[in-house]
Amino acid sequence: MINYVEKCLVSACLTGLTTRYDGKSKKSQSCMHCLKKTLWIPVCPEQLGGLPTPRAAASIIGGNGFDVLKGTATVQDCNNNDVTSNFIHGAELVLSIAQSQDITTCYLKARSPSCAIHDNAGVTAALLMQHGIKVLEFA
């Protein structure tokens, strides 16, 4: 029997699930290695927010995820559709899952308008960090 050190959330695409905007997976061996002694729950904020897979690629316009949460920036897909509410709703659901499971660490996907933490923080990453949850990023 494995003794799990911690319980965490992980971007579903990092585990090999086909949840990315393009319908592909982006399994990260380095992330999976970090998860070896954890009990992990895969999440996709964009799917939780009601967006389909595949879906149009999206970007944060006018700031970063913190700005989206403040209402001073938006998230638009490449077809100029405003998907801000989907991104915020998905982030709120991820936070709810984290809080209900007493999760303190999340492993998220780099270069994502939901999950990135470097360069341009994503909406979900920003919300989790605002609530004291440790966020680690994987390519």
Buried (B, 14 or more C-beta within 10 A) or exposed (E): EEEEEEBBBBBBBBBEBBBBBEEEBBEBEEBBEBBEEBEBBBBBBBBBBEBEBEBBEBEBBEBBBBBBBEEEBBBBBEEEEEBBEBBBBBBBBBBEBBEEEEBEBBBBBBEBBBBBBEEBBBBBBBBBBEEEBEBBBBE
